[in-house]
Amino acid sequence: GLVHADFYRVEALAELEDAGLSDWLAPGILLLAEWADRFPAALPGERLTLHFETPQGAPEQRRVAARASGQRARQTLERWRAQCP
């Protein structure tokens, strides 16, 4: 399954837990979390972090910077980079 969560307006970790955070982190679930840096302790150590940037002078374009944390995430990122030169 796929879960999208936006942490922007979340005030406390308890809100995420009440909303179902433990279910979102279950095996087989892909969690896409916006503003995840607001609650880094809520995220698993094994993860891919993507940052979308707008290049200066090109507001219609986006650049993606990816960082892997954990061995499986590093392997996933390596496969992704090999497919998207």
Backbone hydrogen bonds, N-H to C=O, Kabsch-Sander energy under -0.5 kcal/mol:
donor,donor_aa,acceptor,acceptor_aa,energy
3,V,30,L,-2.8
5,A,32,L,-2.7
7,F,5,A,-0.6
7,F,34,E,-2.6
10,V,7,F,-1.1
15,E,12,A,-1.3
16,L,12,A,-0.9
17,E,13,L,-2.3
18,D,14,A,-2.5
19,A,15,E,-1.7
20,G,16,L,-0.8
20,G,17,E,-0.8
21,L,16,L,-1.9
23,D,20,G,-0.8
24,W,20,G,-2.0
25,L,21,L,-1.4
26,A,23,D,-1.4
29,I,26,A,-1.7
30,L,1,G,-2.7
31,L,29,I,-0.7
32,L,3,V,-3.1
32,L,30,L,-0.6
33,A,31,L,-0.7
34,E,5,A,-2.9
34,E,32,L,-0.6
36,A,33,A,-0.7
38,R,35,W,-1.9
39,F,36,A,-1.7
42,A,39,F,-1.6
43,L,40,P,-1.2
47,R,45,G,-0.9
47,R,69,S,-2.2
49,T,67,R,-3.1
50,L,48,L,-0.5
51,H,65,A,-2.6
53,E,51,H,-0.5
53,E,63,R,-3.1
58,A,55,P,-2.2
61,Q,58,A,-2.0
63,R,53,E,-3.0
65,A,51,H,-2.7
65,A,63,R,-0.5
66,A,64,V,-0.5
67,R,49,T,-2.3
69,S,47,R,-2.7
74,R,70,G,-2.2
75,Q,71,Q,-2.4
76,T,72,R,-2.4
77,L,73,A,-2.6
78,E,74,R,-2.4
79,R,75,Q,-2.2
80,W,76,T,-2.4
81,R,77,L,-2.8
82,A,78,E,-2.0
83,Q,79,R,-1.4
84,C,80,W,-1.4
